[in-house]
Amino acid sequence: MDPTAIAHGSALVIAAIAAVTDFRRGEIPNWLTLPPLVVAPVVHAITGGPWAGLSSVGAAVLCGLVPYWLFRRGAAGGGDVKLFAAIGAIAGLSLGVEAQLATFMAAAVISLGRLAWRGRLLRTIANALFLAINPILPRRFRREIAPELMTAVRLGAFALAGTLLAVAMRHPLPWS
């Protein structure tokens, strides 16, 4: 079997388990994300040589950068960081970044739709605008951020959708 297909399938399995655990418990567990961060570089080094192992480590680091930045600002969970790093370590930098981009796009579109459905879209957009510009405004022009408009989004299901899309774009459909 093709090693790339195995890597992509493994990334999909991990993303699927993460989606289920995130949906049920609101967390992506360490037992799911930490082993691939150790095992994937070793497997890549064994099958592709030392540069492949280093590439896997680099992909994990680079795929974890944006989620880590979001985590440091309270906009993502630690499990999300480790999940994206694991996907990068397993499937490579290119697929990891594509999966991450598709994940964030899907989360944004669905979240905007949910806010519009609840009638909170415009207030939330205004809140986000002030959240972004408050640090550069003079104190008298700053606006208090409404905590009820700060909504957490669980990324597990979106990460599965993003990973599935990224993998599907790389593999031809069997009936085509």
N, C-alpha and C positions, 0 to 999 in steps of 0.2 A: 504494500500500500504506500501511497505517496506521503512522505513525511510532512509536507505542507498541509495536506488534507487532515492528517492526524493532529497537527498543531491547531488548525482552525476548528476542528471538531472538539478538541479539548477546551479551547477558549469558549466555544458555545456552551459546552456542558457546565463550565464554571459560571458563566453568565446566567444560565438558566437556574442553577441552584441558588445563586445570589438573588435572583429575582424572586424566587419562592420564599427564601428566608427573610428578605427585606419586606415583602408583602405581609408575611405572617407575624414577624416579630419586630420589624422596623430596624433591623441591623443586618450587616453582612459580616458573618463570623470570621475570626482569624483562622480557624481550622480549614476554611475554604480558600483563603487568599494567601496565607503565608507559605504553605508547602510549594505552590507553583513558583513563588519567587526564589526558592532555593533549588527546586528540582529542574525547572525549565533551563536555566543557564548550564547546568551540568549535562542535561540531555543534549542540548544544542552543541556543547563542547565535544561530547563523545561522538555525535553523529556528523558534525560539520567542522570540527577542529576548534582550536582555542579562540580564533577570531569570531566564530559563531557564538561561542559562550560569552565573550565580551560584548558582542552585539546584543545579545539577549539582556545582559545586565544594563547596558546603555538604554535599550528600549524601555526597560522597566522604570529606570530613573526618569527618562524624558516623558513617558506616558503618565507618570505620577506627578509631574511638575504643576500643571494647571489645577488638577484636583487638590493638590497639597496647598496651593495658594488659596483656593476657595475654602479649604478646611481651616486654614489659619485665620480667615476672616469670618468664620462661622457660617459659611454658605454651603458647606458639604460635610459629610461625615467621614470619619477615618476609614471606615470600611469601603467607601467609594474610592478613596485614594488607593488603597491596597488592591481593590478589584481592577482598576485601570492599569496599575503597575503590573499586576499578574497577567492581564490580557496582553500587554506589551511584551512581557518576558516570554510568554508562550508563542504568540503569533507574529511578533516582530513590530518594529517601530511604525511602519507604514500602516499596517492593519490596525494597530493599537490607536493611532491618532485618528484614523478614519472612523473607527468605532466610537471613539470619544466625541468627535464632532457630530456624528449622527445621533448619539445619545443626548447631547446638549440641545441639538436642534429639536429633537422629538419632545424633550422635556419642556422646552420653551413654547412650542406650538400648543401642546396639550394644556400646559399651565395657563397660557393666555386664553385658550378656549374655555377652560373651567372658570377663570376669573370673569370673563364676559358673561357666561351663563349665570353666574351668581350676582352680576351687576356691580362688580368691584374692580373692573379693569381700569377705568380711567383714574380712579383714586389710587390704585396700586402703581400705575405708571407715574403719576405725579409724585408719589412717595419715593419711588425708585430714582426719579430725577433729583429730588432733594437729597436723597441718600448719597448720590454721586457728587453733587456740587456743594453740599454743606461745608466740607472741609476748606473750600477756597472762598466761600462767601464771608463778608464781614459779619460779626456776631448778630447785629441787629436785623440782618436779612435771613438768617438761618431759620429753618422750620423744624419743629419737633416732628420726629418720625413716629407715625402711628404704629405701635407694636402689633395691633390686630391685623394690619396689612402685611406683616412679615410672615410669609407662609413657607413652611418646610416642604420640600418635594423629595420623595423617596426615589432614588435614581435606579434602583435594582431592575425594575421592569424595563425602564428606558435603556439601560445598559445592555439588556438582552436584545432589545429591538435594534439598537445601534450596532452591536456585534453581529447580529444576524444579517443586517443589511451590508455591513462591510465584508463579511464572508461571502454572501450571495453575489456581490459584485465581482468577486475574484474567481468564482467557479461557474462554468457554463451550466445552464439548465440541462438535465438529462434528455428532455424532449426537443431541445432546439437543434 
